[in-house]
Amino acid sequence: MSDPSRTVEVERKYDVDAETPLPVWDDVPGVDAVTAGEVRALDARYLDTADGLLARSGVALRRRTGGPDEGWHVKGPRQGDGRLELGWPLGDDEAVPEAVEAAIARWTTDPLTPLARIENARTAYLLTGPRGVVAEFVDDRVRGTDLRATDGRGSVREWREWEMELGPAAPADAVGREEFFAAVERAVQNAGGRPSASSSKLARALGV
């Protein structure tokens, strides 16, 4: 299997009600256009050890279909304002590839078990400026199923959330990023959104 893709995610998440209108980005610095929404159907299965060792280490392992980056993903522990994500192609079956097992071996080599399924009806928008893509904004309608129940009847939670993730033309300095996200949060609040009460979709699906 080829070397993994590497991206550092710098993003903010927001809770939003089902009928909340989308934000208006007119006052966000560096942004002069927003693309039309691209609809994506995402379906992710998360894995962990029986005692949740990956989660306790701040690591998430998933196999996701749909979207431009479908495949196996390992999200590492948060480092500063970002989080390193490694990605590999899906492969021919649902078995965890050896390269993925090797990537998580620093945290665990124990057997893995299904943790959660997250189905996501996503609409993605690119916020662009003179130098390219400043950020990607996504409007997610999520269905999360906790797969830990032994009787196969895991609890199901549904919610809507927004994410804003910095792109290659985003401000490179801390001050610029702070100003960018401050303007984003003003637009989100004006629309009726609020900072997320959960650290991740996985945590919300598991009720933690």
C-alpha positions, 0 to 999 in steps of 0.5 A: 500500500502506498504512503498515506496522505497527510493533512493537518486539520485546523477547524472549528465546530458549531451546533445548529438547529435543524432549520437554522439558515446558513451563515453569511460570510460577507465580513470574513477577512480574505474571502471574496466568494463562496462556491455552490454547495456540493452534496456528499453522502458519507458513511464511516465505521469507527474502530477501537479496542474493547477498552477504548485505548485509542480514544483514551490516547486521543486517536480515532480510526475509521473507514469511510466511504463517500466524498473526495477523501474516502478511505481509511483515516487515522486522526492523531492526538491534538497538537496545538491548534491542529490534528494530523490525519493520515489517509489510505485508500479503501482496499478490496475489503473491510479488513484493517490494512497492514499499513493502518495497523502499523500506524496505530501500533504506537498506541495499541496492537490489541484486537479492534472492534466496531465502535460506532457508525456515523452516516452524514448527509453533508453539503460542502462549500469552499470559501475562496479569496485571491490566493485560492481556497481559504477554508471549507465550510460544511453543513452536516446532518448526522446520524450516529449509531453506538455499536458497542451494545452486545445485543446489536441494538446500539443507541442512535442519535441524530443532529445537525452541525457546522464545521469550518476547516482552514484551507491552503490559502488560509492565514498562516500566522496565529493572529490572522487565524484568530481574526479569521475564526473570530469573524466566522463565529460572529457570522455563525452566531448571527445565523443562530449557531453556537460553539459545539458542546462535543469534541467530535462526531464520534464522541457525540455518537457515543454520548460522551 
